[in-house]
């Protein structure tokens, strides 16, 4: 509704401005070119995120001060706090960041955005930027048309910088001549009334342009041309700082609770910072004058003084909010609690995590790990073993003996509401995310994750079949049959514990090969139980009909264990290991493992 009304209003106002003033066309064109440059720059940086940004995040956000520094540096490089905010929401939604670290990045991004004001005030308004823009645009367009991903990304970055410079040039030129038709200084307002009005104008301008950088450049150009007073320009800068939160809020609309928490944290930080700046604007102006004197900034260089002001009130905002961070996080969790539903909903698969390839892959992986953990609970109940006892130090044989009471849970209902519903969401996410159509390693990772999900589904289906006979015989008076089913239960428990040990181990390609040993052990134990049936039938210790059912259940048990092990190999081994594919190639397939279990020599893979 908002967008339907806003777009016609903006178009009408633009058309009116073009009709009334030729200079307005130049300023408006400058803003449009600047915004297009930011879009190109963002697109360029997106092409360089195929794993690099994910690894960088893990190393640089483990402490709060590192998170803040990361936000400052990335925003300074990308010149877009909005892009950094969207990336942070994406990675937080994908579970790649803790909320405290994500908030630290947002704090840093607000400080990092001040570097743009410094660059434009100190360099951009004094030099003919169009001379630098032209070669950047030419080389950028040439690189954009290349097939290589790196060259294409470099092309977008160069073209983006070229458009940014060109946009700044047009805005500067427009404001230098706009005075011929209208003197904006006539609309200057003093006192707190002026501060509030121009802060509101700054908010509206930033919301419309979706870029605080564009608003700041516009303010600096107007200030340099003396078409807005210094005091009003400071208020506009405050408004641009508050207005930039709208991008993060829009980006969080389709995200989960964590994304919404971060967007609210961003709003709270910028609102508090803006409120401090408004209430103490005259004290801050005095501080800026003092700092400017010591920094060697001339008294009449109001553009650089605005950059000092912008930096100062953001630093004060961080200093005020850092001690309140824990309290803020508690409030955020109360505002957006975790959702509880009968049908299992994805926790990491959000529209926000689709925006970045790294985030999309990590979100799919973490959601599939959740699918595995939920499936382990279902499998444990299918074995009539309490899930919380599965990870205890009790040995499998004793655990099975102590778990004689049948857990009468409806596995079909659990499968439909939890396992199938979540797996369906994972498949849909992988298909629809842009990463799902990516080439190379990311596409292969998504394929492996989807295959892991299918293996987990198959394992749950196997336990559904296995439970039908298992619940009949674990309390049976026939001790022989009961022992055979106890052996199957112990086998599954052993495999689940082996997988947990693998999850806790240091990632290495050798883990893939170690799974062969476990799979071979499963095959040998299953073969041993199967071979013993003939002797039990001959001794009349078991009926043929029961033995037939047991044969089928042995096959279900073996396949269940193998499916879980194969899924674990895809989910819990490190895909970045260089020789992972080699390890997969030399590992045994199911047919070779069966041959080994039966005493045959496997065929050579060569």
Secondary structure, DSSP 8 states (H G I E B T S, - for coil): -HHHHHHHHHHHHHHHHHHH-HHHHHHHHHHHHHHHHHHHHHHHHHTT-SSHHHHHHHHHSSSHHHHHHHHHHHHHHH--HHHHHHHHHHHHHTTSS-HHHHHHHHHHHHHHTHHHHHHIIIIITTS-THHHHHHHHHHHHHHHTSSSHHHHHHHHHHHHHHHHHHHHHHHHHHHHHHTTT--GGGG---HHHHHHHHHHHHHHHHHHHT-HHHHHHHHHHHHHTTSS-HHHHHHHHHHHHHHTHHHHHHHHTTS-HHHHHHHHHHHHHHHHHHHHHHHTHHHHHHHHHHHHHHHT--TT-HHHHHHHHHHHHHHHHHHHHHTTHHHHHHHHHHHT-----SS---SS--TGGGSSHHHHHHHHHHHHHHHHHHHHHHHHHHTT--HHHHTSSS-HHHHHHH--S-----HHHHIIIIIIHHHHHHHHHHHHSGGGG--THHHHHHHHHHHHHHHHHHHHHHHHHHHHHHHHHTT-S-HHHHHHHHHHHHHHHHHHHHHHHHHHS---THHHHHHHHHHHHHHHHHHHHHHHHHHHHHTTSS-HHHHHHHHHHHHHHHHHHHHHHHHHHHHSS-TT-TTHHHHHHHS--HHHHHHHHTT-------
